[in-house]
């Protein structure tokens, strides 16, 4: 296992005690939460600007809805993402740009336009994606998705030990990426909440995140408004799941997860800042009470 150290993406460095926010900007017409609100270039760029101003460290651009829906071929996915990566890079030279894709063909196209990170939410279904990360010296997210085919929903999945399975799989992907030439300090592992999992699995993965952190690899969590939050609280509408998401965010930070893929930058930043202060990592921005 590697020794926990800085995560380096683009020209940014994130330490072990840092908490990085990855803002979601979906170039789709059918996102489960915001529909097609950032499908058009001008709307997507407005979302990027808002996220950066709110304190996001990473912009995660996606061209295909995670769940079932209309078929999007690689050429259409590239059309939705690559040119926009170039626009974001021109507007924000220092922001970390991530692209949510499982396809090596798409990964190569977006890296040519300036992407710093390939967010493979489907767990290495295209083994060549890691080779692209090595070729362009960019970061790679190694995710556990339970062996699911992209854009499919899990059905009656079972694990003898869900966290042991998650760790074995994600660490295996990370070690393979290193063997292909991806820099170890460019790699993140992700338990893949909801992907190949039922709600009980996702809750257990959250509760046991410290075990992933102990591997030494930086951990990313994608919790934002997901079904496991909705089912836990009995909320079918994703618009009602922010409070539950922030509760899971706080716990995840306390347990050591270092990056957060989110729809809501400002509330997430406040949650993480509060947890970091409680943990003694940072100090309050103001210290007036009972001092005057």
N, C-alpha and C positions, 0 to 999 in steps of 0.2 A: 504494500500500500504506500502511496506517496505521502510525504509530510505536508500537512496543510500549509499553504503559502499563498502569495498573491495570485489573483486571476488577472490575466492581461488580455485585453480585447482592443484592437485598434491601437490608439496611443493612450488608452486609459488603463489604470491599474487599480484593482479593488482588493483591499486587504481582507484578512480573515474576519475582522470585526466590522467591516463595512457591510452595508445593506444596499444593494443596487436595485433600482426599479426599472423594469422593462415594460414600456408602454405599448399596448396592442393597437396597431393600425391595420385593419383588415381591408384589402382591396377586393371585397366581395359584395355581392348583392343580397346575400342571404345569411349573414352572420346571425348566430343564435341570440345575440344580445342587442346589437345596434343595427341589424338589418344591413341595408346598403348605405348607411350614413357617411361612410368614408370611401365609397367606391369611386367617385369622381376625383380627379387630381386635385382640384382646388379644395375640396372638402377634406381629403386626406392630408394635404399640406397644412391646412388650418389645424387639424388634429395634432400633427407633429409639433407645430409651433406651440400650441397650448400645452402639450405634454412636456416639452423642453422647458418652457417657462415655469411649469409647476414643479420641476425638479427631476424629471426622468433622466436616467443615465443611458438607457438603451431604447431604441425604437425598433419594434418587431413588426415587420411588414409581411402580411400573408396574402396570398392570392387565391387560396382555395379554402372553403369552409371545412372545418374538421369533421362535421357529421355528414350523413347522407344528403345528397342533393344532386343538382345538375352536374353532369360530367364536365370536368375542366381538363383539357389536354395540356401537355407541357408547354406548347406554343402559346396558349392562352394565358397560362400561369406566368410565363416569362413576360408577356405583354403587360400584365397587370402589375408586375413587380420590378423588373430590371430598370426600366426608364425612370421609375419613381425613386429607386435607390439612388440613381445619379442625381436627381433633383434634390433629394434630402442631403446627399453628400455635399453638393454645391452650397446649399443653404446653411448647413451645420458641419463644417469641416472636422470638428472634434467629437461629435456625438458618435456613440457606438451604434452601428446599423446591423440589425439582425434580420434574417429572412426565414420565415416559417415554411419549410419545404422538406419533403422526403425524397425529392428527385435530384439526382446528380446533374442532369441536364439543366435544370433550373438553377441549382447551386452554382454551376460554372458561369452561367449568364449573369447572375447577380453579383458574383465576386468580381467579375470584369468591370462592373459599374461602381464598385467601392464597398460592398458589404464586408463586415468584419466578423460575422458570426452566422453559422448555419444552424438553425433550430430544428432539429430532426425529431418532431414529436411522435413519429411512428416507429422509432426504435430500430433503425438500421435496415428497413425493408429493401432499400437500395444500397447495397454495400459500397458502391462507388462514391457515395456522397462523402464518406470519410476521406477517400482519396482526393476529392476536390478540395476539402479543407486543408489537406497536406500540401497540395499543389499551390494553393494561394496563400498559405500561411495564415489562415483565419481560424477562428474558434469553432467549436462543435459542441452542441448539446446532445448528450447520450441519454435517451429516454427509455423507460420500460413501458411498453404498450401491450404487454401480454400476448405478443405474437399476432395481434389483430392486423388484418389487411386495412390499409388506409381508408378512412371514411366509413368504417363499419362500427356497429355498436356491439358491445360484449353481450353474451348470452350465457347465463348460468356458469360463469367462470368460477373455478375453485383453485385454491392454493393451499398446500400443506402449511406453508409459512410465507405469507405474502411479502414481508420485508426481506427475508432471506433470498427470495426469488428476485425481488427488485434489485438488491445489491449485487447478487451474482451476475445478473444480466447487464446492468448499467456499467459496472466495473469492467466486465468483459468487453463491452463496446469501447470503453475508454482505453483499455490496454491495447485493443486492436488498433485504435486510432493512433496511439503513440507508435506502435510498430510500423505504421504506414508513413509516419513522419509528422504527425500533428504534434505541436509543442505541448507538453504536459500542462503548462500553465495557461493554455488556451481552451481547456476542456472542462465542461460542466456536466454533472449528472442530474437527472430529473426523475422522480418516482412516477410521474405520469398519472396524476389524479384523474379518475374517471376513465382513463384509457385502459381497456382490458380489465376493468375492475368494477365491482359493485360498490355501494356506499360504505358498507362495512370495511371493505378493503381500503378505500381511500381514507377513512377515519383512522384505521390502524396504521397506515403508512404515515399519516400526519403525526400520530402519537409517538411513533418510533423513528422520527426523522433523525434523531441524534445518532442512530446506528449508521445512517448514510453519511452523516458528517464525519463520523469517526474513521471512515475510509480515507480521509484526506482530500478527496476530490471536492471541489466546490459544488454546492447543491442549489439547484433552481427549483422553485415550486410555481406551478400554474394553477392557482386556486380560484381565480376570479369568477364569481357568480356561477360556479359549476353545479352540476346536478347533485353531487354529494352534499353540497351546502343546502340546496333546495330540498332534497329528500330529508335531510336531518331536521330541518326546521319546518317541514311541511309547506314549502313555498314553491309553487309551480312556475311562478313568474320570475324570470331572471332579474327583472327590475327591482325586486324586493330582497335580493340576496346580498346586499352590500355589507350589512352589519355582520352577518355570519361569515362572510369572506374575511372581514377585518379581524374577527376573533381568531380564525384559523391562521391569519397572517401573523398575528402577535405570538401565538404559540410556536409557529414555525421559526420565527426569528429567535425566540428564546432558546429553541433547540439547535440553532446554528445554521439554518438555511440562509444563503447569501444573496440570492437574486429572486425577484418576484415579478412574474408576468401578469400585468393588471390592466383593467379598463379604467380604473379610477386612481389617477396619480396622486392628487392632493390628499385624500383620506388615507391612502396607503402610506404616503410619506409621513404624515402625522402619527400614524400607528407605529411605524418602524422607529421614528424618532423617540416616541414615548417609551417603547420597549428598550431601546438602546440606553436611554437615560436611567430607567429602572435597573437595568443590568449593570450600571456603573461605567459603561463604555464612554458615554458623552455626558456633558454637564448641561443643566438648564440654560436656556438662552437668556433668561432674566433671573436675578436672585435678589429680590427686594423684600419679600415677605419676612417679617419679624427681624429685619436687619436695621430698620430705621427707628 
